[in-house]
Amino acid sequence: MKTVVTIPTYNESLNIGPLIEEIERLTVPDLHVLVVDDQSPDGTGEKVAELARHRPWVKLMSRPAPRGRGRAGIDGFRAALADGADAVFEMDADFSHHPRYLPQMIQLLERGEADVVIGSRFVAGGADADRGVHRRLISVAAGLYVRAVLGVGIADVSSGFRGFTRRAMEAVGLDTCVSTGPSIVLEILSRVTAAGARIREIPIVFEDRVRGESTLTLGILLETLRLVWRFRSPPVAARIR
């Protein structure tokens, strides 16, 4: 099974090299990495291009403006499908999503036990480590709000560590997605749910970044929560089941 892991980046030059090396140590057959970089001024793209010279399974997509988490995510998914991926994953570059969970997540899709697999902080065995009580309460409250609005039964609705079978990804209808920012995570979740996908969560320990700075602000979070109402009755390209 050809698996492509897409990694949207902006100013992750301190993290992307160690992350790719960690993925390389997994020795998962036919595993590929696509870094989708929004022309980071800190040289992230150049770092990836250097690493890719000796790693044919690593590719760089350098996106022109306008940048944005949602735009980068959609472009990465499209490119992975065009490259013949049987499964498409997405993860952050800052080690909050550790690659050690990838083999288990890939196996669930490969064995046909799920259409979508999510790395979850909020199922048994998962944890939200290295974060203060205030930030954890915000995550829990946001999750309750999103589940109520969208009517989904997923514990960790905001997890960006996810994998999709090709069929599930094609059912999303990427060309009609409207998110340009982090709300893309919720928009795609609402669409795969509407398409009838079997969604599995596996426990992960989410570890806050130790290098670089997050681009998520309070304003972006509030805008993401406002957009949730637009995803209540999402269009889908096809039904999975």
C-alpha positions in Angstrom: 0.0 0.0 0.0 1.5 3.3 -1.1 1.1 5.7 1.8 1.9 9.5 1.5 2.3 11.5 4.7 1.7 15.2 4.0 3.2 17.7 6.4 2.1 21.4 6.1 4.9 23.7 7.3 5.6 27.3 8.0 8.9 28.2 9.7 9.7 24.7 10.9 13.3 24.5 9.9 14.3 23.4 13.4 11.9 20.5 13.4 11.6 19.2 9.8 15.0 17.5 9.6 14.7 15.5 12.8 11.1 14.6 11.9 12.0 13.2 8.5 14.9 11.2 10.1 12.4 9.8 12.7 10.0 8.7 9.9 12.9 7.2 8.0 13.7 5.0 11.0 10.2 3.5 10.9 11.1 1.4 7.9 7.5 1.1 6.8 7.3 -0.2 3.2 6.2 2.2 0.5 6.0 5.2 2.9 6.5 8.6 1.3 6.6 12.1 2.7 5.3 15.3 1.1 6.3 18.5 2.8 3.9 21.3 1.8 5.7 24.5 2.7 4.3 28.0 2.5 7.6 29.5 1.4 8.8 29.8 5.0 11.3 32.7 5.5 13.3 30.6 7.9 14.5 28.2 5.2 12.3 25.2 5.8 11.9 24.6 2.1 15.6 24.7 1.5 16.2 22.2 4.3 13.6 19.8 2.9 15.1 20.1 -0.6 18.5 19.2 0.8 17.1 16.2 2.6 15.3 15.0 -0.5 18.4 14.8 -2.6 19.3 11.5 -1.0 15.8 10.4 -0.1 13.7 9.8 -3.2 10.7 9.1 -0.9 10.7 12.7 0.3 9.2 15.5 -1.8 8.8 19.3 -1.4 5.8 21.3 -2.5 6.7 25.0 -2.2 3.4 26.9 -2.3 3.0 30.4 -3.7 0.9 33.0 -1.8 -1.7 33.2 -0.4 -0.5 30.9 2.4 -2.8 29.2 4.9 -3.1 25.9 6.8 -6.3 25.0 5.0 -4.9 25.8 1.5 -1.7 23.8 2.2 -3.7 20.9 3.5 -5.9 20.7 0.5 -3.0 21.1 -1.9 -1.1 18.3 -0.2 -4.1 15.9 -0.3 -4.6 16.6 -4.0 -0.9 16.0 -4.8 -0.9 12.8 -2.8 -3.9 11.4 -4.7 -2.3 12.5 -8.0 0.8 10.6 -7.0 -1.1 7.4 -6.7 -1.5 7.2 -2.9 -3.6 4.4 -1.5 -3.6 6.1 1.9 -3.0 9.8 2.7 -1.9 11.0 6.1 -1.5 14.4 7.6 0.6 15.5 10.6 2.2 18.5 12.1 6.0 19.1 11.8 6.7 20.1 15.4 6.6 16.5 17.0 3.3 17.1 18.8 2.3 14.3 16.5 5.0 11.7 16.9 5.8 9.4 14.0 6.0 6.4 16.3 2.2 6.1 16.0 2.2 5.9 12.2 2.8 2.1 11.8 -0.3 1.3 13.8 -2.4 3.9 12.1 -1.3 2.7 8.6 -2.0 -1.0 9.5 -5.6 -0.1 10.5 -6.2 1.3 7.0 -4.2 -1.5 5.3 -6.2 -4.2 7.0 -9.5 -2.6 6.1 -10.5 -1.9 9.7 -11.2 1.8 9.1 -11.6 4.3 6.4 -10.2 7.1 8.6 -7.9 6.8 11.5 -7.3 9.7 14.0 -4.5 10.1 16.6 -6.5 11.0 19.6 -5.6 12.7 23.0 -9.0 12.0 24.5 -9.5 8.2 24.3 -8.3 5.7 26.8 -4.5 5.7 26.8 -4.2 9.2 25.2 -2.9 12.3 26.8 -2.5 16.0 26.3 1.0 16.4 27.8 3.1 19.5 28.7 0.1 21.8 28.6 -1.3 24.0 31.3 -4.8 23.5 32.8 -6.1 26.6 31.0 -5.2 25.3 27.5 -6.5 21.8 28.3 -9.9 23.3 29.4 -10.0 25.3 26.1 -9.5 22.1 24.2 -12.2 20.2 26.1 -14.7 23.0 25.8 -14.0 23.5 22.1 -14.5 19.7 21.6 -17.9 19.8 23.3 -19.0 22.7 21.2 -17.9 21.1 17.9 -19.4 17.7 18.7 -22.7 19.4 19.5 -22.8 21.5 16.4 -21.6 18.8 13.9 -23.2 15.9 15.6 -20.0 13.7 15.4 -19.0 11.1 18.0 -15.3 11.6 17.7 -13.5 12.3 21.0 -10.7 14.4 19.6 -12.4 16.5 16.9 -9.5 18.9 16.4 -6.7 16.4 16.0 -4.7 17.1 12.9 -3.0 13.7 13.0 -5.1 11.7 10.6 -5.1 9.1 7.9 -7.5 8.4 5.1 -8.0 5.6 2.6 -8.0 6.8 -1.0 -11.7 6.2 -1.2 -12.4 8.3 1.9 -10.2 11.1 0.6 -11.9 11.1 -2.8 -15.3 11.2 -1.1 -14.5 14.5 0.6 -14.7 16.6 -2.5 -11.6 18.7 -2.0 -12.4 21.1 -4.8 -15.5 22.4 -2.9 -13.8 22.8 0.5 -13.9 26.4 1.7 -11.5 26.5 4.7 -8.3 28.5 4.2 -7.0 28.0 7.8 -7.1 25.4 10.6 -10.8 24.9 10.2 -9.9 22.5 7.4 -9.5 19.8 10.1 -13.2 20.2 11.1 -14.5 20.6 7.6 -12.9 17.4 6.4 -14.0 15.5 9.5 -17.6 16.6 8.9 -17.4 15.5 5.3 -16.0 12.0 5.9 -18.7 11.6 8.6 -21.4 12.6 6.1 -19.9 10.2 3.6 -20.4 7.3 6.0 -16.7 6.6 6.7 -15.7 4.2 9.5 -13.6 6.3 11.8 -11.2 4.9 14.4 -9.3 6.8 17.0 -6.1 5.4 18.5 -4.5 6.9 21.6 -1.6 9.2 21.3 0.3 11.4 23.7 0.2 15.0 22.3 3.4 16.8 23.3 3.7 20.5 23.0 6.4 21.8 20.7 9.8 22.5 22.1 11.3 24.2 19.0 9.9 27.0 17.0 6.7 29.0 17.6 3.1 28.1 17.0 1.1 30.1 14.4 -2.2 29.4 16.2 -3.6 32.6 17.9 -6.8 33.2 19.9 -8.2 35.1 16.9 -7.7 32.1 14.6 -9.2 29.7 17.2 -12.4 31.9 17.5 -12.7 32.1 13.7 -12.4 28.3 13.4 -15.2 27.8 15.9 -17.4 30.3 14.1 -16.9 28.5 10.8 -18.1 25.2 12.3 -21.7 26.2 11.6 -20.9 26.2 7.9 -20.0 22.5 8.1 -23.2 21.1 9.5 -24.6 19.8 6.2 -21.5 19.3 4.1 -21.5 18.4 0.4 -19.7 15.2 -0.3 -18.4 13.8 -3.6 -19.6 10.3 -2.9 -20.9 8.0 -0.2 -18.3 5.5 1.2 -20.9 3.1 2.7 
